[in-house]
Amino acid sequence: MADQRVGLVVGLSRTVGAVVGESLTARTIGSGGLEVLATPAMIALMEQAAYECLHQTLEPGLTSVGTKVAIRHLAASLVGATVSATATIVSVTGNQIEFAVSAREGDHLIGEGQHTRVIVDPESFVLKAKRA
């Protein structure tokens, strides 16, 4: 496998955003009964930020998969709110990348935690999954 760590440095980060629509609410996703940003949707936004952070630096033919999340959802965001998630690399150990992640509605922190991704060869990963 090529040197998968090219460009992966502690401090590298990526921010992505979304507007809270009906499809992202706890009621629609089934994680609760309220019309607010669902925790799984917030986590997905955090994972997207981490994925995009890695994707911009990985050698062609490699990708990453999420393996761990430890998240606190601190505040609700209503339908129509604009939210963002940021993932920042805090350590690189071989093919395992650790991120600090956070979510915000404007300047207000609504979630925070850690996320781990592992760099994989997509073909090998899918073949291994098929055998499992």
DSSP file (Angstrom, degrees, kcal/mol; ACC not computed):
  #  RESIDUE AA STRUCTURE BP1 BP2  ACC     N-H-->O    O-->H-N    N-H-->O    O-->H-N    TCO  KAPPA ALPHA  PHI   PSI    X-CA   Y-CA   Z-CA
    1    1 A M              0   0    0      0, 0.0     3,-0.1     0, 0.0   120,-0.0   0.000 360.0 360.0 360.0 142.0    0.0    0.0    0.0
    2    2 A A        -     0   0    0      1,-0.2     2,-1.0     2,-0.1    57,-0.1  -0.151 360.0 -72.9 -64.6 165.3    1.2    3.5   -0.8
    3    3 A D    >   -     0   0    0      1,-0.2     3,-1.0     2,-0.1    -1,-0.2  -0.489  52.4-172.4 -64.1 103.2    2.2    5.9    2.0
    4    4 A Q  T 3  S+     0   0    0     -2,-1.0    -1,-0.2     1,-0.2    55,-0.1   0.548  72.2  67.7 -78.4  -7.4   -1.3    6.6    3.2
    5    5 A R  T >   +     0   0    0     53,-0.1     3,-2.3     2,-0.1    -1,-0.2   0.392  62.8 133.0 -96.5   4.0   -0.2    9.3    5.7
    6    6 A V  T <  S+     0   0    0     -3,-1.0     3,-0.1     1,-0.3    53,-0.0  -0.361  85.2   3.2 -56.8 123.1    1.0   11.9    3.0
    7    7 A G  T 3  S+     0   0    0      1,-0.2     2,-0.9    -2,-0.1    -1,-0.3   0.342  96.3 127.4  83.2  -7.7   -0.5   15.2    4.1
    8    8 A L    <   +     0   0    0     -3,-2.3     2,-0.4    49,-0.1    -1,-0.2  -0.738  32.6 158.4 -87.3 107.8   -2.1   13.8    7.3
    9    9 A V    >   -     0   0    0     -2,-0.9     3,-2.1    -3,-0.1    80,-0.2  -0.959  49.2 -96.4-130.8 147.3   -0.9   16.1   10.1
   10   10 A V  T 3  S+     0   0    0     -2,-0.4    80,-0.2     1,-0.2     3,-0.1  -0.385 112.3  33.3 -57.4 133.9   -2.1   16.9   13.5
   11   11 A G  T 3  S+     0   0    0     78,-2.7    -1,-0.2     1,-0.4     2,-0.1   0.140  80.2 133.5 102.0 -18.7   -4.2   20.1   13.3
   12   12 A L    <   +     0   0    0     -3,-2.1    77,-2.9    76,-0.1    -1,-0.4  -0.451  35.1 175.5 -63.4 135.1   -5.6   19.5    9.8
   13   13 A S  E     -A   88   0A   0     75,-0.2     2,-0.3    -2,-0.1    75,-0.2  -0.919  25.4-161.0-142.7 166.7   -9.3   20.1    9.9
   14   14 A R  E     -A   87   0A   0     73,-1.8    73,-2.4    -2,-0.3     2,-0.4  -0.989   7.1-157.6-147.8 140.7  -12.5   20.4    7.9
   15   15 A T  E     +A   86   0A   0     -2,-0.3     2,-0.3    71,-0.2    71,-0.2  -0.978  11.8 179.2-122.3 135.4  -15.9   22.0    8.5
   16   16 A V  E     -A   85   0A   0     69,-2.4    69,-2.8    -2,-0.4     2,-0.3  -0.895   9.5-156.6-127.9 160.5  -19.1   21.1    6.8
   17   17 A G  E     +A   84   0A   0     -2,-0.3     2,-0.3    67,-0.2    67,-0.2  -0.891  11.8 179.8-137.7 166.7  -22.6   22.5    7.3
   18   18 A A  E     -A   83   0A   0     65,-2.5    65,-3.0    -2,-0.3     2,-0.5  -0.981  28.8-120.9-158.5 155.7  -26.3   21.8    6.9
   19   19 A V  E     -A   82   0A   0     -2,-0.3     2,-0.7    63,-0.2    63,-0.2  -0.902  39.8-113.6 -98.7 131.4  -29.6   23.3    7.4
   20   20 A V        +     0   0    0     61,-3.2    60,-3.3    -2,-0.5     2,-0.2  -0.529  48.0 172.9 -69.3 111.2  -31.8   21.3    9.8
   21   21 A G    >   -     0   0    0     -2,-0.7     3,-1.9    58,-0.2     4,-0.3  -0.610  50.5 -89.5-110.6 175.2  -34.7   20.1    7.6
   22   22 A E  G >  S+     0   0    0      1,-0.3     3,-1.5    -2,-0.2     6,-0.3   0.842 123.7  61.4 -53.1 -37.3  -37.5   17.7    8.4
   23   23 A S  G 3  S+     0   0    0      1,-0.3    -1,-0.3     5,-0.1    -3,-0.1   0.677 103.1  51.1 -67.8 -16.3  -35.3   14.7    7.3
   24   24 A L  G <  S+     0   0    0     -3,-1.9    14,-2.9    -5,-0.1    -1,-0.3   0.345  86.8 111.9-101.3   5.2  -32.7   15.5   10.0
   25   25 A T  B <> S-E   37   0B   0     -3,-1.5     4,-2.7    -4,-0.3     5,-0.3  -0.427  74.9-122.4 -83.7 155.9  -35.1   15.6   12.9
   26   26 A A  H  >>S+     0   0    0     10,-2.2     4,-2.1     8,-0.4     6,-1.3   0.877 112.8  54.7 -59.8 -39.1  -35.3   13.1   15.8
   27   27 A R  H  45S+     0   0    0      7,-1.9    -1,-0.2     9,-0.2     8,-0.1   0.933 112.3  41.7 -62.3 -46.2  -39.0   12.5   15.0
   28   28 A T  H  45S+     0   0    0     -6,-0.3    -2,-0.2     6,-0.2    -1,-0.2   0.913 117.6  45.5 -69.6 -43.2  -38.2   11.6   11.3
   29   29 A I  H  <5S-     0   0    0     -4,-2.7    -1,-0.2     1,-0.1    -2,-0.2   0.799 109.5-122.9 -71.0 -28.2  -35.1    9.5   12.1
   30   30 A G  T  <5S+     0   0    0     -4,-2.1    -3,-0.2     2,-0.3    -4,-0.1   0.623  81.0 114.0  95.5  14.8  -36.8    7.7   14.9
   31   31 A S  S   <S-     0   0    0     -5,-1.3     2,-0.3    -6,-0.2    -4,-0.2   0.406  88.7 -16.5 -96.9   2.6  -34.3    8.6   17.6
   32   32 A G        -     0   0    0     -6,-1.3    -2,-0.3    -7,-0.1    -1,-0.1  -0.966  66.7-101.4 178.4-174.8  -36.9   10.7   19.5
   33   33 A G  S    S+     0   0    0     -2,-0.3     2,-0.2    -3,-0.1    -6,-0.1   0.356  80.4  94.9-112.7   5.6  -40.2   12.5   19.2
   34   34 A L  S    S-     0   0    0      2,-0.1    -7,-1.9     1,-0.0     2,-1.4  -0.640  76.0-120.5-104.6 157.8  -39.2   16.1   18.7
   35   35 A E  S    S+     0   0    0     -2,-0.2    44,-0.9    -9,-0.2     2,-0.3  -0.485  77.5 107.7 -89.7  62.9  -38.7   18.3   15.7
   36   36 A V  B    S-F   78   0C   0     -2,-1.4   -10,-2.2    42,-0.2    -9,-0.2  -0.880  85.2 -67.6-132.4 164.5  -35.1   19.1   16.5
   37   37 A L  B     -E   25   0B   0     40,-2.7   -12,-0.2    -2,-0.3    40,-0.2  -0.336  57.7-125.8 -54.8 123.3  -31.8   18.0   15.0
   38   38 A A     >  -     0   0    0    -14,-2.9     4,-2.2     1,-0.1     3,-0.2  -0.453   8.7-126.6 -72.8 143.8  -31.4   14.3   15.8
   39   39 A T  H  > S+     0   0    0      1,-0.2     4,-2.6     2,-0.2     5,-0.2   0.919 111.7  53.3 -56.7 -45.3  -28.3   13.1   17.6
   40   40 A P  H  > S+     0   0    0      0, 0.0     4,-2.2     0, 0.0    -1,-0.2   0.865 108.5  51.0 -60.3 -32.5  -27.6   10.6   14.8
   41   41 A A  H  > S+     0   0    0    -17,-0.2     4,-1.9    -3,-0.2    -2,-0.2   0.893 109.9  49.0 -69.6 -39.2  -27.8   13.3   12.2
   42   42 A M  H  X S+     0   0    0     -4,-2.2     4,-2.0     2,-0.2    -1,-0.2   0.921 111.9  49.1 -64.1 -43.3  -25.4   15.5   14.2
   43   43 A I  H  X S+     0   0    0     -4,-2.6     4,-2.7     1,-0.2    -2,-0.2   0.905 108.4  53.7 -62.7 -41.3  -23.0   12.6   14.4
   44   44 A A  H  X S+     0   0    0     -4,-2.2     4,-2.4     1,-0.2    -1,-0.2   0.887 107.6  50.8 -60.8 -38.5  -23.3   11.9   10.7
   45   45 A L  H  X S+     0   0    0     -4,-1.9     4,-2.0     2,-0.2    -1,-0.2   0.898 110.2  49.6 -65.5 -40.1  -22.3   15.5   10.0
   46   46 A M  H  X S+     0   0    0     -4,-2.0     4,-2.0     2,-0.2    -2,-0.2   0.916 111.5  48.7 -63.1 -43.2  -19.3   15.2   12.3
   47   47 A E  H  X S+     0   0    0     -4,-2.7     4,-3.1     1,-0.2    -2,-0.2   0.883 108.2  54.8 -64.7 -37.7  -18.3   12.0   10.4
   48   48 A Q  H  X S+     0   0    0     -4,-2.4     4,-2.8     1,-0.2     5,-0.2   0.920 107.2  50.1 -60.6 -43.1  -18.7   13.7    7.1
   49   49 A A  H  X S+     0   0    0     -4,-2.0     4,-2.0     2,-0.2    -1,-0.2   0.913 113.3  45.8 -61.7 -42.6  -16.3   16.5    8.2
   50   50 A A  H  X S+     0   0    0     -4,-2.0     4,-2.1     2,-0.2     5,-0.2   0.926 112.7  50.2 -66.6 -44.6  -13.8   13.8    9.3
   51   51 A Y  H  X S+     0   0    0     -4,-3.1     4,-3.2     1,-0.2    -2,-0.2   0.941 112.8  46.2 -57.9 -48.8  -14.2   11.8    6.1
   52   52 A E  H  X S+     0   0    0     -4,-2.8     4,-1.6     1,-0.2    -1,-0.2   0.853 108.0  57.5 -65.4 -34.3  -13.7   15.0    3.9
   53   53 A C  H  < S+     0   0    0     -4,-2.0    -1,-0.2    -5,-0.2    -2,-0.2   0.932 115.6  36.3 -59.3 -45.9  -10.7   16.0    6.0
   54   54 A L  H >X S+     0   0    0     -4,-2.1     3,-2.4     1,-0.2     4,-1.7   0.911 109.9  62.0 -73.1 -43.1   -9.0   12.7    5.2
   55   55 A H  H 3< S+     0   0    0     -4,-3.2    -1,-0.2     1,-0.3    -2,-0.2   0.821  96.4  60.4 -55.6 -34.5  -10.3   12.4    1.6
   56   56 A Q  T 3< S+     0   0    0     -4,-1.6    -1,-0.3     1,-0.2    -2,-0.2   0.643 116.7  30.8 -70.4 -12.4   -8.6   15.6    0.6
   57   57 A T  T <4 S+     0   0    0     -3,-2.4    -2,-0.2    -4,-0.2    -1,-0.2   0.593  90.5 109.3-120.7 -15.6   -5.2   14.1    1.4
   58   58 A L  S  < S-     0   0    0     -4,-1.7     3,-0.1     1,-0.1   -54,-0.1  -0.270  73.9-103.6 -69.7 150.2   -5.4   10.3    0.8
   59   59 A E    >   -     0   0    0      1,-0.1     3,-1.6   -56,-0.1    -1,-0.1  -0.374  53.4 -85.4 -61.8 147.4   -3.5    8.6   -2.0
   60   60 A P  T 3  S+     0   0    0      0, 0.0    -1,-0.1     0, 0.0     3,-0.1  -0.265 116.4  33.0 -54.8 141.9   -5.9    7.7   -4.9
   61   61 A G  T 3  S+     0   0    0      1,-0.3     2,-0.3    -3,-0.1    62,-0.3   0.381  99.4  99.7  91.5  -4.3   -7.6    4.3   -4.3
   62   62 A L    <   +     0   0    0     -3,-1.6    -1,-0.3    59,-0.2     2,-0.2  -0.801  41.8 169.4-111.7 156.9   -7.8    4.6   -0.5
   63   63 A T  E     -B  120   0A   0     57,-2.5    57,-2.7    -2,-0.3     2,-0.3  -0.807  24.5-118.5-145.0-172.7  -10.7    5.7    1.6
   64   64 A S  E     -B  119   0A   0     55,-0.3     2,-0.4    -2,-0.2    55,-0.2  -0.970  12.4-156.3-136.5 154.1  -11.6    5.7    5.3
   65   65 A V  E     -B  118   0A   0     53,-2.2    53,-2.6    -2,-0.3     2,-0.3  -0.974  24.8-116.7-127.4 143.9  -14.2    4.1    7.5
   66   66 A G  E     +B  117   0A   0     -2,-0.4    51,-0.3    51,-0.2     3,-0.1  -0.596  33.8 168.6 -77.4 138.0  -15.5    5.3   10.9
   67   67 A T  E     +     0   0A   0     49,-2.6     2,-0.3     1,-0.3    50,-0.2   0.536  60.2  21.0-124.6 -15.7  -14.8    2.9   13.7
   68   68 A K  E     -B  116   0A   0     48,-1.3    48,-2.4     2,-0.0     2,-0.4  -0.974  50.3-178.2-158.4 139.4  -15.6    4.8   16.9
   69   69 A V  E     +B  115   0A   0     -2,-0.3     2,-0.3    46,-0.2    46,-0.2  -0.998   5.1 179.3-136.0 140.5  -17.6    7.8   18.1
   70   70 A A  E     +B  114   0A   0     44,-2.4    44,-2.2    -2,-0.4     2,-0.3  -0.858  27.6 165.9-137.3  99.5  -17.9    9.3   21.6
   71   71 A I  E     -B  113   0A   0     -2,-0.3     2,-0.5    42,-0.2    42,-0.2  -0.895  31.0-155.9-126.6 143.5  -20.2   12.3   21.4
   72   72 A R  E     -B  112   0A   0     40,-2.9    40,-1.9    -2,-0.3     2,-0.7  -0.985  13.0-150.5-114.2 127.1  -22.1   14.5   23.7
   73   73 A H  E     +B  111   0A   0     -2,-0.5    38,-0.3    38,-0.2     3,-0.1  -0.883  21.2 176.0 -96.4 113.0  -25.1   16.3   22.3
   74   74 A L        +     0   0    0     36,-2.5     2,-0.3    -2,-0.7    37,-0.2   0.725  53.6  14.5 -97.1 -26.4  -25.3   19.5   24.3
   75   75 A A  S    S-     0   0    0     35,-1.5    -1,-0.2    33,-0.1     2,-0.2  -0.998  71.7-109.5-154.2 151.0  -28.1   21.6   22.9
   76   76 A A        -     0   0    0     -2,-0.3     2,-0.4    -3,-0.1   -38,-0.1  -0.496  20.9-157.3 -81.9 149.7  -31.1   21.4   20.6
   77   77 A S        -     0   0    0    -40,-0.2   -40,-2.7    -2,-0.2     3,-0.1  -0.998  16.2-137.3-127.3 127.7  -31.3   22.9   17.1
   78   78 A L  B >   -F   36   0C   0     -2,-0.4     3,-2.2   -42,-0.2   -58,-0.3  -0.317  36.4 -77.6 -80.9 161.7  -34.7   23.6   15.6
   79   79 A V  T 3  S+     0   0    0    -44,-0.9   -58,-0.2     1,-0.3    -1,-0.2  -0.353 121.3  32.1 -55.1 134.8  -35.9   23.0   12.0
   80   80 A G  T 3  S+     0   0    0    -60,-3.3    -1,-0.3     1,-0.4   -59,-0.1   0.162  88.3 128.9  98.2 -16.5  -34.4   25.8    9.8
   81   81 A A    <   -     0   0    0     -3,-2.2   -61,-3.2   -61,-0.1     2,-0.6  -0.418  57.2-131.0 -71.4 146.4  -31.3   26.3   11.9
   82   82 A T  E     -A   19   0A   0    -63,-0.2    24,-0.5    -3,-0.1     2,-0.3  -0.887  31.9-178.6 -97.2 124.1  -27.9   26.3   10.1
   83   83 A V  E     -A   18   0A   0    -65,-3.0   -65,-2.5    -2,-0.6     2,-0.3  -0.859  10.0-163.6-121.8 156.3  -25.5   24.0   11.9
   84   84 A S  E     -AC  17 104A   0     20,-2.5    20,-2.7    -2,-0.3     2,-0.4  -0.963   5.0-154.5-136.5 155.6  -21.8   23.1   11.2
   85   85 A A  E     -AC  16 103A   0    -69,-2.8   -69,-2.4    -2,-0.3     2,-0.4  -0.994   7.1-163.1-131.2 139.4  -19.5   20.3   12.2
   86   86 A T  E     -AC  15 102A   0     16,-2.6    16,-2.0    -2,-0.4     2,-0.4  -0.973   2.3-166.8-123.5 135.7  -15.7   20.5   12.4
   87   87 A A  E     -AC  14 101A   0    -73,-2.4   -73,-1.8    -2,-0.4     2,-0.4  -0.989   7.3-173.2-121.3 129.1  -13.3   17.6   12.6
   88   88 A T  E     -AC  13 100A   0     12,-2.6    12,-2.5    -2,-0.4     2,-0.2  -0.984  27.2-119.7-125.6 128.1   -9.7   18.2   13.6
   89   89 A I  E     + C   0  99A   0    -77,-2.9   -78,-2.7    -2,-0.4    10,-0.3  -0.479  33.1 170.9 -66.7 127.6   -6.9   15.5   13.5
   90   90 A V  E     +     0   0A   0      8,-3.1     2,-0.3     1,-0.4     9,-0.2   0.598  65.4   7.5-111.3 -20.4   -5.4   15.0   16.9
   91   91 A S  E     - C   0  98A   0      7,-1.4     7,-2.5   -82,-0.1     2,-0.4  -0.968  51.2-158.1-160.7 149.9   -3.3   11.9   16.2
   92   92 A V  E     + C   0  97A   0     -2,-0.3     2,-0.5     5,-0.2     5,-0.2  -0.982  16.2 171.6-128.3 116.1   -2.2    9.7   13.4
   93   93 A T  E >   - C   0  96A   0      3,-2.9     3,-2.2    -2,-0.4     2,-0.3  -0.881  64.9 -62.1-128.2  98.4   -1.0    6.2   14.3
   94   94 A G  T 3  S-     0   0    0     -2,-0.5    -1,-0.0     1,-0.3     0, 0.0  -0.484 119.4 -16.5  62.4-122.5   -0.4    4.1   11.2
   95   95 A N  T 3  S+     0   0    0     -2,-0.3    24,-2.8    -3,-0.1     2,-0.5   0.329 118.7  96.8 -96.4   8.2   -3.8    3.8    9.4
   96   96 A Q  E <   -CD  93 118A   0     -3,-2.2    -3,-2.9    22,-0.2     2,-0.5  -0.868  53.9-168.9-103.3 126.2   -5.8    5.0   12.5
   97   97 A I  E     -CD  92 117A   0     20,-3.3    20,-2.5    -2,-0.5     2,-0.4  -0.956   5.9-156.1-118.7 126.8   -6.7    8.7   12.6
   98   98 A E  E     -CD  91 116A   0     -7,-2.5    -8,-3.1    -2,-0.5    -7,-1.4  -0.857  13.8-168.4-103.9 135.4   -8.2   10.3   15.8
   99   99 A F  E     -CD  89 115A   0     16,-2.9    16,-1.9    -2,-0.4     2,-0.5  -0.913  23.3-141.6-121.5 146.8  -10.3   13.4   15.5
  100  100 A A  E     -CD  88 114A   0    -12,-2.5   -12,-2.6    -2,-0.3     2,-0.3  -0.935  34.6-167.3 -94.4 130.9  -11.7   16.0   17.9
  101  101 A V  E     +CD  87 113A   0     12,-2.6    12,-2.0    -2,-0.5     2,-0.3  -0.911  13.9 174.0-123.6 149.9  -15.2   16.8   16.6
  102  102 A S  E     -CD  86 112A   0    -16,-2.0   -16,-2.6    -2,-0.3     2,-0.4  -0.986  15.8-151.5-148.5 156.3  -17.6   19.6   17.4
  103  103 A A  E     -CD  85 111A   0      8,-2.6     7,-2.7    -2,-0.3     8,-1.5  -0.979  17.3-174.4-129.2 144.6  -20.9   20.9   16.1
  104  104 A R  E     -CD  84 109A   0    -20,-2.7   -20,-2.5    -2,-0.4     2,-0.6  -0.972  28.4-151.0-138.4 150.2  -22.2   24.4   16.3
  105  105 A E  E >  S- D   0 108A   0      3,-2.6     3,-1.9    -2,-0.3     2,-0.3  -0.941  85.0 -49.8-114.2 102.8  -25.2   26.5   15.6
  106  106 A G  T 3  S-     0   0    0     -2,-0.6   -22,-0.1   -24,-0.5   -25,-0.0  -0.561 123.0 -23.2  63.9-126.9  -23.6   29.8   14.8
  107  107 A D  T 3  S+     0   0    0     -2,-0.3     2,-0.5    -3,-0.1    -1,-0.3   0.448 116.7 104.0 -91.0  -1.4  -21.2   30.5   17.7
  108  108 A H  E <  S- D   0 105A   0     -3,-1.9    -3,-2.6     1,-0.0     2,-0.4  -0.723  71.4-131.7 -90.6 122.0  -23.1   28.2   20.1
  109  109 A L  E     + D   0 104A   0     -2,-0.5    -5,-0.3    -5,-0.2     3,-0.1  -0.575  32.0 168.2 -71.1 123.7  -21.6   24.8   20.8
  110  110 A I  E     +     0   0A   0     -7,-2.7   -36,-2.5    -2,-0.4   -35,-1.5   0.539  62.6   7.4-113.5 -12.7  -24.2   22.1   20.4
  111  111 A G  E     +BD  73 103A   0     -8,-1.5    -8,-2.6   -38,-0.3    -1,-0.3  -0.979  57.9 172.7-165.2 154.4  -22.1   18.9   20.4
  112  112 A E  E     +BD  72 102A   0    -40,-1.9   -40,-2.9    -2,-0.3     2,-0.3  -0.986  20.1 104.5-159.0 162.0  -18.5   17.7   20.9
  113  113 A G  E     -BD  71 101A   0    -12,-2.0   -12,-2.6    -2,-0.3     2,-0.3  -0.998  55.7 -59.2 161.6-155.6  -16.5   14.5   21.2
  114  114 A Q  E     -BD  70 100A   0    -44,-2.2   -44,-2.4    -2,-0.3     2,-0.3  -0.914  33.0-170.9-127.0 152.1  -14.0   12.2   19.6
  115  115 A H  E     -BD  69  99A   0    -16,-1.9   -16,-2.9    -2,-0.3     2,-0.4  -0.997   7.3-155.4-143.5 138.8  -14.2   10.2   16.4
  116  116 A T  E     -BD  68  98A   0    -48,-2.4   -49,-2.6    -2,-0.3   -48,-1.3  -0.948  11.2-178.0-117.1 135.9  -11.8    7.5   15.0
  117  117 A R  E     -BD  66  97A   0    -20,-2.5   -20,-3.3    -2,-0.4     2,-0.4  -0.951  13.2-148.9-127.6 151.8  -11.4    6.6   11.3
  118  118 A V  E     -BD  65  96A   0    -53,-2.6   -53,-2.2    -2,-0.3     2,-0.4  -0.975  17.9-126.8-121.8 134.4   -9.2    3.9    9.7
  119  119 A I  E     +B   64   0A   0    -24,-2.8     2,-0.3    -2,-0.4   -55,-0.3  -0.654  39.7 172.3 -80.2 130.8   -7.7    4.2    6.3
  120  120 A V  E     -B   63   0A   0    -57,-2.7   -57,-2.5    -2,-0.4     3,-0.1  -0.922  42.1-112.9-136.9 160.4   -8.5    1.2    4.1
  121  121 A D     >  -     0   0    0     -2,-0.3     4,-2.5   -59,-0.2     5,-0.2  -0.875  33.3-142.1 -86.6 119.6   -8.3   -0.1    0.6
  122  122 A P  H  > S+     0   0    0      0, 0.0     4,-2.5     0, 0.0     5,-0.2   0.875  95.6  50.1 -56.6 -42.8  -11.9   -0.2   -0.5
  123  123 A E  H  > S+     0   0    0    -62,-0.3     4,-2.4     1,-0.2     5,-0.2   0.942 113.6  44.4 -62.9 -48.1  -11.6   -3.5   -2.5
  124  124 A S  H  > S+     0   0    0      1,-0.2     4,-2.4     2,-0.2    -1,-0.2   0.897 113.3  52.3 -62.3 -40.6   -9.9   -5.4    0.3
  125  125 A F  H  X S+     0   0    0     -4,-2.5     4,-2.1     2,-0.2    -2,-0.2   0.926 111.3  45.1 -62.7 -46.1  -12.4   -4.0    2.8
  126  126 A V  H  X S+     0   0    0     -4,-2.5     4,-2.2     2,-0.2    -2,-0.2   0.903 112.4  51.8 -67.1 -41.0  -15.5   -5.0    0.8
  127  127 A L  H  X S+     0   0    0     -4,-2.4     4,-1.5    -5,-0.2    -1,-0.2   0.920 110.4  48.8 -60.7 -43.0  -14.0   -8.5    0.1
  128  128 A K  H  X S+     0   0    0     -4,-2.4     4,-1.1     1,-0.2    -1,-0.2   0.902 110.6  50.8 -63.3 -40.6  -13.3   -9.0    3.8
  129  129 A A  H  < S+     0   0    0     -4,-2.1     3,-0.3     1,-0.2    -1,-0.2   0.872 107.2  53.8 -65.1 -37.1  -16.9   -7.9    4.7
  130  130 A K  H  < S+     0   0    0     -4,-2.2    -1,-0.2     1,-0.2    -2,-0.2   0.828 108.4  49.8 -67.0 -31.5  -18.3  -10.3    2.2
  131  131 A R  H  <        0   0    0     -4,-1.5    -1,-0.2     1,-0.2    -2,-0.2   0.716 360.0 360.0 -79.0 -21.4  -16.4  -13.2    3.8
  132  132 A A     <        0   0    0     -4,-1.1    -1,-0.2    -3,-0.3    -2,-0.2   0.490 360.0 360.0 -70.8 360.0  -17.6  -12.3    7.3
